[in-house]
Amino acid sequence: MVIVLQGRAHSGKTTTMNDLVTKFPSSCAITKNPLGKNPKDFFTVFVYKGRTIGICSVGDDNRGKPLLQEPILQSFINKKINNIICACRTKGQTKNLIDTLFSSAAQYVKMSKTPASMANDIFAMI
């Protein structure tokens, strides 16, 4: 399963991902690995209910430079992660990357509520 949180720049995608991580029990031993210039962006891989979960919070474009999330998402695919949760904008570099990597397998969830509410919705999907 691939869940993609989709929203405009500065719409709360990273905040939602950070809220989402708090929903998992401490027994998951989640380690947030920093990613990029934003200290709130991260990626992580952990096991929950016997399934491997990979989360990458970066969802904004990189102004024509290589995308920070591309090698992370590619590693999730190569490792055959059961559930991938990532973010992208509504159009542009990140949306194109997600479409290329996951094609029709991606289940898009649009930012339509507060980050806390969106985190609850995504957690319920897992």
MMTF fields as JSON, N, C-alpha, C and O atoms, coordinates in Angstrom:
{
  "mmtfVersion": "1.0.0",
  "mmtfProducer": "UNKNOWN",
  "numBonds": 503,
  "numAtoms": 504,
  "numGroups": 126,
  "numChains": 1,
  "numModels": 1,
  "chainsPerModel": [1],
  "groupsPerChain": [126],
  "chainIdList": ["A"],
  "bondAtomList": [4, 2, 8, 6, 12, 10, 16, 14, 20, 18, 24, 22, 28, 26, 32, 30, 36, 34, 40, 38, 44, 42, 48, 46, 52, 50, 56, 54, 60, 58, 64, 62, 68, 66, 72, 70, 76, 74, 80, 78, 84, 82, 88, 86, 92, 90, 96, 94, 100, 98, 104, 102, 108, 106, 112, 110, 116, 114, 120, 118, 124, 122, 128, 126, 132, 130, 136, 134, 140, 138, 144, 142, 148, 146, 152, 150, 156, 154, 160, 158, 164, 162, 168, 166, 172, 170, 176, 174, 180, 178, 184, 182, 188, 186, 192, 190, 196, 194, 200, 198, 204, 202, 208, 206, 212, 210, 216, 214, 220, 218, 224, 222, 228, 226, 232, 230, 236, 234, 240, 238, 244, 242, 248, 246, 252, 250, 256, 254, 260, 258, 264, 262, 268, 266, 272, 270, 276, 274, 280, 278, 284, 282, 288, 286, 292, 290, 296, 294, 300, 298, 304, 302, 308, 306, 312, 310, 316, 314, 320, 318, 324, 322, 328, 326, 332, 330, 336, 334, 340, 338, 344, 342, 348, 346, 352, 350, 356, 354, 360, 358, 364, 362, 368, 366, 372, 370, 376, 374, 380, 378, 384, 382, 388, 386, 392, 390, 396, 394, 400, 398, 404, 402, 408, 406, 412, 410, 416, 414, 420, 418, 424, 422, 428, 426, 432, 430, 436, 434, 440, 438, 444, 442, 448, 446, 452, 450, 456, 454, 460, 458, 464, 462, 468, 466, 472, 470, 476, 474, 480, 478, 484, 482, 488, 486, 492, 490, 496, 494, 500, 498],
  "bondOrderList": [1, 1, 1, 1, 1, 1, 1, 1, 1, 1, 1, 1, 1, 1, 1, 1, 1, 1, 1, 1, 1, 1, 1, 1, 1, 1, 1, 1, 1, 1, 1, 1, 1, 1, 1, 1, 1, 1, 1, 1, 1, 1, 1, 1, 1, 1, 1, 1, 1, 1, 1, 1, 1, 1, 1, 1, 1, 1, 1, 1, 1, 1, 1, 1, 1, 1, 1, 1, 1, 1, 1, 1, 1, 1, 1, 1, 1, 1, 1, 1, 1, 1, 1, 1, 1, 1, 1, 1, 1, 1, 1, 1, 1, 1, 1, 1, 1, 1, 1, 1, 1, 1, 1, 1, 1, 1, 1, 1, 1, 1, 1, 1, 1, 1, 1, 1, 1, 1, 1, 1, 1, 1, 1, 1, 1],
  "groupList": [{"groupName": "MET", "atomNameList": ["N", "CA", "C", "O"], "elementList": ["N", "C", "C", "O"], "formalChargeList": [0, 0, 0, 0], "bondAtomList": [1, 0, 2, 1, 3, 2], "bondOrderList": [1, 1, 2], "singleLetterCode": "M", "chemCompType": "L-PEPTIDE LINKING"}, {"groupName": "VAL", "atomNameList": ["N", "CA", "C", "O"], "elementList": ["N", "C", "C", "O"], "formalChargeList": [0, 0, 0, 0], "bondAtomList": [1, 0, 2, 1, 3, 2], "bondOrderList": [1, 1, 2], "singleLetterCode": "V", "chemCompType": "L-PEPTIDE LINKING"}, {"groupName": "ILE", "atomNameList": ["N", "CA", "C", "O"], "elementList": ["N", "C", "C", "O"], "formalChargeList": [0, 0, 0, 0], "bondAtomList": [1, 0, 2, 1, 3, 2], "bondOrderList": [1, 1, 2], "singleLetterCode": "I", "chemCompType": "L-PEPTIDE LINKING"}, {"groupName": "LEU", "atomNameList": ["N", "CA", "C", "O"], "elementList": ["N", "C", "C", "O"], "formalChargeList": [0, 0, 0, 0], "bondAtomList": [1, 0, 2, 1, 3, 2], "bondOrderList": [1, 1, 2], "singleLetterCode": "L", "chemCompType": "L-PEPTIDE LINKING"}, {"groupName": "GLN", "atomNameList": ["N", "CA", "C", "O"], "elementList": ["N", "C", "C", "O"], "formalChargeList": [0, 0, 0, 0], "bondAtomList": [1, 0, 2, 1, 3, 2], "bondOrderList": [1, 1, 2], "singleLetterCode": "Q", "chemCompType": "L-PEPTIDE LINKING"}, {"groupName": "GLY", "atomNameList": ["N", "CA", "C", "O"], "elementList": ["N", "C", "C", "O"], "formalChargeList": [0, 0, 0, 0], "bondAtomList": [1, 0, 2, 1, 3, 2], "bondOrderList": [1, 1, 2], "singleLetterCode": "G", "chemCompType": "PEPTIDE LINKING"}, {"groupName": "ARG", "atomNameList": ["N", "CA", "C", "O"], "elementList": ["N", "C", "C", "O"], "formalChargeList": [0, 0, 0, 0], "bondAtomList": [1, 0, 2, 1, 3, 2], "bondOrderList": [1, 1, 2], "singleLetterCode": "R", "chemCompType": "L-PEPTIDE LINKING"}, {"groupName": "ALA", "atomNameList": ["N", "CA", "C", "O"], "elementList": ["N", "C", "C", "O"], "formalChargeList": [0, 0, 0, 0], "bondAtomList": [1, 0, 2, 1, 3, 2], "bondOrderList": [1, 1, 2], "singleLetterCode": "A", "chemCompType": "L-PEPTIDE LINKING"}, {"groupName": "HIS", "atomNameList": ["N", "CA", "C", "O"], "elementList": ["N", "C", "C", "O"], "formalChargeList": [0, 0, 0, 0], "bondAtomList": [1, 0, 2, 1, 3, 2], "bondOrderList": [1, 1, 2], "singleLetterCode": "H", "chemCompType": "L-PEPTIDE LINKING"}, {"groupName": "SER", "atomNameList": ["N", "CA", "C", "O"], "elementList": ["N", "C", "C", "O"], "formalChargeList": [0, 0, 0, 0], "bondAtomList": [1, 0, 2, 1, 3, 2], "bondOrderList": [1, 1, 2], "singleLetterCode": "S", "chemCompType": "L-PEPTIDE LINKING"}, {"groupName": "LYS", "atomNameList": ["N", "CA", "C", "O"], "elementList": ["N", "C", "C", "O"], "formalChargeList": [0, 0, 0, 0], "bondAtomList": [1, 0, 2, 1, 3, 2], "bondOrderList": [1, 1, 2], "singleLetterCode": "K", "chemCompType": "L-PEPTIDE LINKING"}, {"groupName": "THR", "atomNameList": ["N", "CA", "C", "O"], "elementList": ["N", "C", "C", "O"], "formalChargeList": [0, 0, 0, 0], "bondAtomList": [1, 0, 2, 1, 3, 2], "bondOrderList": [1, 1, 2], "singleLetterCode": "T", "chemCompType": "L-PEPTIDE LINKING"}, {"groupName": "ASN", "atomNameList": ["N", "CA", "C", "O"], "elementList": ["N", "C", "C", "O"], "formalChargeList": [0, 0, 0, 0], "bondAtomList": [1, 0, 2, 1, 3, 2], "bondOrderList": [1, 1, 2], "singleLetterCode": "N", "chemCompType": "L-PEPTIDE LINKING"}, {"groupName": "ASP", "atomNameList": ["N", "CA", "C", "O"], "elementList": ["N", "C", "C", "O"], "formalChargeList": [0, 0, 0, 0], "bondAtomList": [1, 0, 2, 1, 3, 2], "bondOrderList": [1, 1, 2], "singleLetterCode": "D", "chemCompType": "L-PEPTIDE LINKING"}, {"groupName": "PHE", "atomNameList": ["N", "CA", "C", "O"], "elementList": ["N", "C", "C", "O"], "formalChargeList": [0, 0, 0, 0], "bondAtomList": [1, 0, 2, 1, 3, 2], "bondOrderList": [1, 1, 2], "singleLetterCode": "F", "chemCompType": "L-PEPTIDE LINKING"}, {"groupName": "PRO", "atomNameList": ["N", "CA", "C", "O"], "elementList": ["N", "C", "C", "O"], "formalChargeList": [0, 0, 0, 0], "bondAtomList": [1, 0, 2, 1, 3, 2], "bondOrderList": [1, 1, 2], "singleLetterCode": "P", "chemCompType": "L-PEPTIDE LINKING"}, {"groupName": "CYS", "atomNameList": ["N", "CA", "C", "O"], "elementList": ["N", "C", "C", "O"], "formalChargeList": [0, 0, 0, 0], "bondAtomList": [1, 0, 2, 1, 3, 2], "bondOrderList": [1, 1, 2], "singleLetterCode": "C", "chemCompType": "L-PEPTIDE LINKING"}, {"groupName": "TYR", "atomNameList": ["N", "CA", "C", "O"], "elementList": ["N", "C", "C", "O"], "formalChargeList": [0, 0, 0, 0], "bondAtomList": [1, 0, 2, 1, 3, 2], "bondOrderList": [1, 1, 2], "singleLetterCode": "Y", "chemCompType": "L-PEPTIDE LINKING"}, {"groupName": "GLU", "atomNameList": ["N", "CA", "C", "O"], "elementList": ["N", "C", "C", "O"], "formalChargeList": [0, 0, 0, 0], "bondAtomList": [1, 0, 2, 1, 3, 2], "bondOrderList": [1, 1, 2], "singleLetterCode": "E", "chemCompType": "L-PEPTIDE LINKING"}],
  "groupTypeList": [0, 1, 2, 1, 3, 4, 5, 6, 7, 8, 9, 5, 10, 11, 11, 11, 0, 12, 13, 3, 1, 11, 10, 14, 15, 9, 9, 16, 7, 2, 11, 10, 12, 15, 3, 5, 10, 12, 15, 10, 13, 14, 14, 11, 1, 14, 1, 17, 10, 5, 6, 11, 2, 5, 2, 16, 9, 1, 5, 13, 13, 12, 6, 5, 10, 15, 3, 3, 4, 18, 15, 2, 3, 4, 9, 14, 2, 12, 10, 10, 2, 12, 12, 2, 2, 16, 7, 16, 6, 11, 10, 5, 4, 11, 10, 12, 3, 2, 13, 11, 3, 14, 9, 9, 7, 7, 4, 17, 1, 10, 0, 9, 10, 11, 15, 7, 9, 0, 7, 12, 13, 2, 14, 7, 0, 2],
  "groupIdList": [1, 2, 3, 4, 5, 6, 7, 8, 9, 10, 11, 12, 13, 14, 15, 16, 17, 18, 19, 20, 21, 22, 23, 24, 25, 26, 27, 28, 29, 30, 31, 32, 33, 34, 35, 36, 37, 38, 39, 40, 41, 42, 43, 44, 45, 46, 47, 48, 49, 50, 51, 52, 53, 54, 55, 56, 57, 58, 59, 60, 61, 62, 63, 64, 65, 66, 67, 68, 69, 70, 71, 72, 73, 74, 75, 76, 77, 78, 79, 80, 81, 82, 83, 84, 85, 86, 87, 88, 89, 90, 91, 92, 93, 94, 95, 96, 97, 98, 99, 100, 101, 102, 103, 104, 105, 106, 107, 108, 109, 110, 111, 112, 113, 114, 115, 116, 117, 118, 119, 120, 121, 122, 123, 124, 125, 126],
  "secStructList": [7, 3, 3, 3, 3, 3, 7, 7, 6, 6, 1, 1, 2, 2, 2, 2, 2, 2, 2, 2, 2, 6, 6, 1, 7, 4, 4, 4, 7, 7, 7, 7, 3, 3, 7, 1, 1, 1, 6, 6, 7, 3, 3, 3, 3, 3, 3, 3, 6, 6, 3, 3, 3, 3, 3, 3, 7, 7, 7, 1, 7, 7, 6, 6, 1, 7, 7, 6, 2, 2, 2, 2, 2, 2, 2, 2, 2, 2, 6, 6, 7, 1, 3, 3, 3, 3, 3, 3, 7, 1, 1, 1, 2, 2, 2, 2, 2, 2, 2, 2, 2, 2, 4, 4, 4, 3, 3, 3, 3, 3, 7, 7, 1, 7, 2, 2, 2, 2, 2, 2, 2, 2, 2, 2, 2, 7],
  "xCoordList": [0.838, 0.0, 0.889, 1.872, 0.53, 1.236, 0.222, -0.72, 0.431, -0.435, 0.358, 1.462, -0.209, 0.47, -0.355, -1.476, 0.21, -0.425, -0.12, 1.041, -1.156, -0.97, -1.51, -2.625, -0.686, -1.127, -0.201, 0.91, -0.666, 0.124, 1.347, 1.451, 2.255, 3.398, 2.891, 1.934, 3.526, 3.196, 1.755, 1.131, 1.231, -0.155, -0.252, -1.356, 0.893, 0.865, 1.254, 1.03, 1.832, 2.206, 3.231, 3.05, 4.294, 5.337, 4.802, 5.122, 4.0, 3.403, 2.513, 2.514, 1.754, 0.903, 1.738, 1.387, 2.836, 3.703, 4.295, 4.389, 4.691, 5.211, 4.126, 4.398, 2.897, 1.777, 1.484, 1.184, 1.57, 1.297, 2.219, 1.77, 3.497, 4.47, 4.104, 4.377, 3.483, 3.12, 1.963, 1.709, 1.264, 0.122, 0.56, -0.195, 1.776, 2.266, 2.773, 3.313, 2.605, 3.068, 4.593, 5.309, 5.068, 6.511, 7.261, 8.462, 6.571, 7.22, 7.706, 8.506, 7.237, 7.696, 9.131, 9.774, 9.634, 11.012, 11.341, 12.287, 10.549, 10.711, 11.888, 11.978, 12.779, 13.888, 13.665, 13.612, 13.532, 13.322, 14.682, 15.422, 15.005, 16.265, 16.056, 15.191, 16.829, 16.642, 16.881, 17.688, 16.161, 16.274, 16.107, 15.026, 17.144, 17.075, 17.286, 17.716, 16.97, 17.222, 16.163, 16.452, 14.955, 13.891, 14.092, 14.023, 14.34, 14.601, 13.42, 13.577, 12.246, 11.066, 10.919, 10.162, 11.628, 11.52, 12.368, 13.45, 11.854, 12.509, 12.077, 11.156, 12.784, 12.303, 12.543, 13.411, 11.777, 11.908, 11.345, 10.491, 11.832, 11.31, 11.174, 12.098, 10.033, 9.804, 8.749, 8.128, 8.552, 7.573, 6.392, 6.56, 5.187, 3.951, 2.982, 2.645, 2.539, 1.608, 2.119, 1.353, 3.416, 4.016, 4.274, 4.746, 3.971, 4.204, 5.27, 5.334, 6.094, 7.121, 6.516, 5.889, 6.718, 6.183, 7.361, 8.325, 7.289, 8.285, 7.595, 6.621, 8.096, 7.519, 8.594, 9.706, 8.265, 9.142, 8.299, 7.324, 8.688, 7.845, 8.045, 7.178, 9.154, 9.442, 8.419, 8.223, 7.763, 6.754, 6.827, 6.036, 7.773, 7.875, 8.92, 9.839, 8.765, 9.713, 11.071, 11.18, 12.096, 13.456, 14.004, 15.2, 13.126, 13.503, 14.414, 15.445, 14.028, 14.778, 15.954, 16.504, 16.352, 17.449, 16.888, 15.673, 17.779, 17.281, 16.457, 16.801, 15.391, 14.503, 15.124, 15.683, 15.026, 15.584, 14.927, 15.576, 13.641, 12.915, 13.1, 12.776, 13.604, 13.693, 14.524, 14.034, 15.77, 16.526, 15.901, 16.029, 15.228, 14.569, 13.413, 13.296, 12.565, 11.42, 11.874, 11.269, 12.937, 13.466, 13.971, 13.8, 14.591, 15.065, 13.888, 13.975, 12.775, 11.581, 11.082, 10.706, 11.078, 10.632, 11.571, 11.124, 12.875, 13.866, 13.805, 14.038, 13.492, 13.407, 12.039, 11.788, 11.166, 9.812, 9.049, 8.437, 9.108, 8.383, 6.887, 6.372, 6.187, 4.76, 3.887, 3.02, 4.119, 3.31, 4.235, 5.095, 4.06, 4.848, 3.915, 2.845, 4.342, 3.575, 4.509, 5.588, 4.085, 4.926, 4.042, 2.823, 4.68, 3.95, 4.368, 5.457, 3.491, 3.824, 2.93, 1.924, 3.304, 2.462, 1.369, 1.32, 0.493, -0.617, -0.174, -0.875, 1.001, 1.557, 3.052, 3.544, 3.764, 5.19, 6.093, 5.695, 7.324, 8.375, 7.96, 8.115, 7.43, 7.128, 5.955, 5.979, 4.949, 3.802, 4.267, 3.852, 5.123, 5.644, 6.455, 6.361, 7.251, 8.044, 7.137, 7.363, 6.124, 5.207, 4.507, 4.392, 4.042, 3.38, 4.33, 3.92, 5.592, 6.579, 6.906, 6.956, 7.128, 7.526, 6.39, 6.6, 5.192, 4.113, 2.944, 2.098, 2.872, 1.83, 0.452, 0.121, -0.332, -1.702, -1.784, -2.865, -0.653, -0.662, -0.812, -1.179, -0.534, -0.587, -2.024, -2.854, -2.298, -3.604, -3.428, -2.86, -3.908, -3.719, -4.738, -5.929, -4.241, -5.078, -4.787, -3.668, -5.78, -5.564, -5.643, -6.49, -4.729, -4.764, -6.067, -6.236, -6.981, -8.281, -8.72, -9.774, -7.9, -8.232, -6.975, -5.953, -7.062, -5.879, -4.882, -5.283, -3.59, -2.609, -2.943, -2.752, -3.433, -3.781, -4.9, -4.843, -5.918, -7.025, -6.566, -6.984, -5.703, -5.179, -4.339, -4.408, -3.554, -2.741, -3.644, -3.341, -4.74, -5.699, -6.271, -6.376, -6.642, -7.215, -6.222, -6.59, -4.976, -3.955, -3.676, -3.551, -3.577, -3.322, -4.431, -4.161, -5.659, -6.8, -6.718, -7.31, -5.998, -5.859, -4.847, -4.854, -3.98, -2.886, -3.356, -2.568],
  "yCoordList": [-1.174, 0.0, 1.245, 1.324, 2.193, 3.466, 4.575, 4.771, 5.294, 6.413, 7.687, 7.847, 8.596, 9.844, 11.018, 11.25, 11.746, 12.962, 14.079, 14.418, 14.645, 15.623, 16.986, 17.098, 18.026, 19.365, 20.43, 20.135, 21.662, 22.799, 22.984, 22.354, 23.841, 24.201, 24.814, 25.588, 24.47, 25.024, 24.757, 25.583, 23.6, 23.26, 22.355, 22.059, 21.906, 21.072, 19.624, 18.784, 19.315, 17.919, 17.397, 16.314, 18.147, 17.705, 17.624, 16.685, 18.589, 18.563, 17.341, 16.696, 17.021, 15.829, 14.57, 13.7, 14.464, 13.284, 13.168, 12.069, 14.292, 14.269, 13.867, 13.125, 14.348, 13.929, 12.441, 11.741, 11.962, 10.556, 9.633, 8.627, 9.963, 9.107, 8.93, 7.882, 9.958, 9.856, 8.895, 8.518, 8.492, 7.578, 6.134, 5.333, 5.813, 4.44, 4.212, 5.13, 3.004, 2.734, 2.827, 2.616, 3.142, 3.291, 1.993, 2.021, 0.866, -0.416, -0.517, -1.396, 0.366, 0.38, 0.889, 0.706, 1.524, 2.033, 2.849, 2.545, 3.886, 4.725, 5.675, 6.388, 5.675, 6.622, 7.531, 7.066, 8.825, 9.794, 10.265, 10.934, 9.916, 10.311, 11.643, 11.737, 12.687, 13.991, 13.933, 13.143, 14.787, 14.801, 16.225, 16.8, 16.795, 18.131, 19.246, 19.025, 20.455, 21.661, 21.906, 22.516, 21.44, 21.632, 20.639, 19.431, 21.121, 20.202, 19.303, 18.331, 19.616, 18.785, 17.642, 16.704, 17.701, 16.634, 15.433, 15.577, 14.243, 13.008, 11.846, 11.954, 10.73, 9.455, 8.413, 8.579, 7.349, 6.287, 4.982, 4.983, 3.889, 2.556, 1.805, 1.806, 1.168, 0.423, -0.646, -0.679, -1.514, -2.601, -2.308, -1.951, -2.469, -2.259, -3.369, -3.528, -4.13, -5.243, -6.193, -6.662, -6.466, -7.423, -6.901, -7.645, -5.632, -5.044, -3.961, -3.224, -3.877, -2.844, -1.567, -1.57, -0.477, 0.837, 1.749, 1.816, 2.441, 3.449, 4.786, 4.9, 5.804, 7.145, 8.117, 8.11, 8.951, 10.029, 11.306, 11.409, 12.277, 13.462, 14.542, 15.4, 14.519, 15.58, 15.522, 14.476, 16.661, 16.669, 17.856, 17.965, 18.749, 19.933, 19.749, 18.941, 20.511, 20.482, 21.01, 21.632, 20.761, 21.183, 22.157, 22.158, 22.979, 24.034, 23.554, 24.166, 22.462, 21.954, 21.058, 20.399, 21.02, 20.147, 18.746, 18.568, 17.744, 16.395, 16.385, 17.056, 15.633, 15.571, 14.775, 13.7, 15.303, 14.644, 13.298, 12.36, 13.209, 11.987, 10.857, 9.709, 11.152, 10.111, 8.902, 7.778, 9.073, 7.88, 7.152, 5.934, 7.89, 7.261, 6.395, 5.233, 6.959, 6.194, 5.008, 3.938, 5.188, 4.08, 2.967, 1.786, 3.338, 2.311, 1.59, 0.389, 2.304, 1.651, 0.599, -0.503, 0.941, 0.004, -1.193, -2.34, -0.923, -1.998, -2.952, -4.151, -2.425, -3.248, -3.901, -4.622, -3.64, -4.198, -3.862, -4.726, -2.583, -2.091, -2.317, -1.987, -2.879, -3.191, -1.963, -1.926, -0.96, 0.253, 1.46, 1.675, 2.234, 3.442, 4.633, 4.694, 5.576, 6.803, 7.954, 8.086, 8.784, 9.893, 11.086, 11.039, 12.158, 13.385, 13.954, 13.672, 14.752, 15.462, 16.677, 16.808, 17.552, 18.696, 18.249, 17.094, 19.193, 18.871, 18.768, 18.179, 19.344, 19.253, 19.539, 19.975, 19.293, 19.613, 18.425, 17.271, 18.73, 17.719, 16.547, 15.392, 16.835, 15.737, 14.896, 13.672, 15.523, 14.78, 13.883, 12.728, 14.411, 13.617, 12.426, 11.33, 12.642, 11.549, 10.433, 9.26, 10.792, 9.787, 9.03, 7.806, 9.749, 9.096, 8.128, 7.042, 8.516, 7.657, 6.426, 5.316, 6.608, 5.49, 4.515, 3.302, 5.042, 4.195, 4.025, 3.159, 4.822, 4.703, 4.652, 5.507, 3.676, 3.59, 3.009, 2.974, 2.549, 1.972, 3.03, 2.708, 4.285, 5.36, 5.732, 5.932, 5.819, 6.25, 7.675, 7.861, 8.662, 10.065, 10.493, 10.2, 11.189, 11.758, 13.254, 13.668, 14.059, 15.511, 16.169, 15.823, 17.134, 17.925, 18.706, 19.651, 18.321, 18.983, 19.335, 19.938, 18.953, 19.186, 19.668, 19.935, 19.775, 20.118, 18.963, 17.824, 19.237, 18.144, 17.013, 15.842, 17.342, 16.296, 15.4, 14.18, 16.001, 15.217, 14.374, 13.227, 14.951, 14.203, 13.015, 11.93, 13.219, 12.127, 10.992, 9.819, 11.334, 10.31, 9.543, 8.318, 10.258, 9.604, 8.639, 7.525, 9.06, 8.201, 7.0, 5.881, 7.211, 6.1, 5.054, 3.854, 5.497, 4.573, 3.742, 2.666, 4.224, 3.503, 2.367, 1.472, 2.4, 1.43, 0.126, -0.81],
  "zCoordList": [0.0, 0.0, 0.0, 0.737, -0.823, -0.9, -0.635, -1.403, 0.465, 0.818, 0.58, 1.102, -0.212, -0.56, -0.049, -0.501, 0.89, 1.387, 0.405, 0.179, -0.171, -1.238, -0.808, -0.299, -1.025, -0.675, -1.235, -1.677, -1.211, -1.67, -0.764, 0.288, -1.179, -0.35, 0.955, 0.955, 2.038, 3.36, 3.775, 4.44, 3.38, 3.731, 4.951, 5.41, 5.488, 6.686, 6.457, 7.328, 5.307, 5.012, 6.019, 6.576, 6.256, 7.178, 8.604, 9.334, 9.001, 10.346, 10.501, 11.549, 9.458, 9.492, 9.669, 10.466, 8.936, 9.049, 10.454, 11.001, 11.034, 12.403, 13.393, 14.337, 13.192, 14.036, 13.853, 14.821, 12.622, 12.329, 13.11, 13.659, 13.165, 13.855, 15.329, 15.913, 15.937, 17.357, 17.593, 18.737, 16.555, 16.687, 16.934, 17.484, 16.525, 16.668, 18.095, 18.713, 18.617, 19.981, 20.088, 19.109, 21.275, 21.496, 21.21, 20.944, 21.263, 20.975, 19.533, 19.211, 18.669, 17.271, 17.158, 16.124, 18.21, 18.241, 16.996, 16.269, 16.764, 15.579, 15.759, 16.757, 14.788, 14.745, 13.548, 12.41, 13.807, 12.729, 12.221, 12.943, 10.988, 10.362, 9.653, 8.783, 10.003, 9.368, 7.866, 7.377, 7.148, 5.698, 5.196, 5.321, 4.639, 4.059, 5.059, 6.192, 4.609, 5.404, 6.475, 7.504, 6.245, 7.224, 8.367, 8.142, 9.587, 10.701, 11.047, 11.787, 10.522, 10.791, 9.794, 10.045, 8.666, 7.662, 8.061, 8.63, 7.75, 8.177, 7.284, 6.475, 7.47, 6.947, 8.024, 8.88, 7.976, 8.97, 8.416, 7.529, 8.948, 8.632, 9.954, 10.768, 10.169, 11.409, 11.157, 10.095, 12.133, 12.009, 12.929, 14.096, 12.368, 13.117, 12.725, 11.551, 13.717, 13.483, 12.399, 11.557, 12.435, 11.511, 10.11, 9.252, 9.863, 8.549, 8.65, 9.634, 7.631, 7.596, 7.031, 5.971, 7.764, 7.38, 7.052, 7.815, 5.936, 5.578, 5.415, 4.671, 6.108, 6.028, 5.581, 6.109, 4.611, 4.161, 4.147, 3.402, 4.98, 5.158, 4.103, 3.932, 3.402, 2.425, 1.298, 0.681, 1.032, -0.013, -0.946, -1.883, -0.697, -1.545, -2.626, -2.493, -3.702, -4.81, -4.356, -3.299, -5.152, -4.81, -5.851, -6.142, -6.404, -7.351, -8.469, -8.749, -9.1, -10.239, -9.895, -10.778, -8.624, -8.195, -7.96, -7.877, -7.852, -7.56, -6.273, -5.301, -6.279, -5.132, -3.991, -4.208, -2.785, -1.602, -1.339, -0.877, -1.633, -1.301, -2.315, -2.012, -3.49, -4.518, -4.083, -4.198, -3.584, -3.175, -1.983, -1.864, -1.106, 0.044, -0.438, -0.049, -1.279, -1.791, -2.625, -2.562, -3.41, -4.203, -3.287, -3.591, -2.172, -1.229, -0.586, -0.328, -0.318, 0.218, -0.768, -0.369, -2.051, -3.092, -3.157, -3.175, -3.193, -3.293, -2.108, -2.262, -0.924, 0.29, 0.447, 1.413, -0.509, -0.497, 0.792, 1.419, 1.161, 2.33, 2.096, 1.028, 3.091, 2.947, 2.771, 1.897, 3.604, 3.573, 3.452, 4.306, 2.408, 2.196, 2.357, 1.751, 3.184, 3.394, 3.052, 3.63, 2.109, 1.677, 1.343, 1.505, 0.873, 0.597, -0.75, -1.25, -1.324, -2.558, -2.696, -2.0, -3.591, -3.915, -4.876, -5.3, -5.207, -6.102, -7.556, -8.379, -7.879, -9.226, -9.13, -8.089, -10.217, -10.251, -9.973, -10.128, -9.556, -9.381, -8.504, -8.9, -7.309, -6.388, -6.883, -6.756, -7.434, -7.983, -9.129, -9.222, -9.999, -11.116, -10.615, -11.167, -9.568, -8.994, -8.48, -8.778, -7.717, -7.16, -8.287, -8.234, -9.3, -10.438, -11.139, -11.547, -11.278, -11.943, -11.107, -11.637, -9.813, -8.95, -8.663, -8.639, -8.448, -7.945, -8.895, -8.672, -9.944, -10.942, -10.287, -9.465, -10.641, -10.128, -8.719, -8.132, -8.162, -6.816, -5.736, -4.606, -6.062, -5.077, -4.741, -5.627, -3.456, -2.968, -2.423, -1.347, -3.155, -2.78, -1.731, -1.837, -0.723, 0.331, 0.34, 0.644, 0.012, -0.082, 1.301, 2.125, 1.532, 2.762, 2.776, 2.006, 3.64, 3.67, 5.087, 5.287, 6.073, 7.477, 8.187, 7.554, 9.49, 10.274, 10.196, 9.955, 10.397, 10.383, 11.36, 11.03, 12.545, 13.523, 13.003, 13.157, 12.388, 11.825, 10.644, 10.489, 9.812, 8.667, 9.15, 8.573, 10.199, 10.757, 11.246, 11.026, 11.902, 12.366, 11.186, 11.231, 10.13, 8.936, 8.297, 7.922, 8.175, 7.554, 8.444, 7.946, 9.738, 10.664, 10.551, 10.61, 10.391, 10.271, 8.993, 8.918, 8.0, 6.726, 6.795, 5.949, 7.797, 7.866, 8.469, 8.607]
}
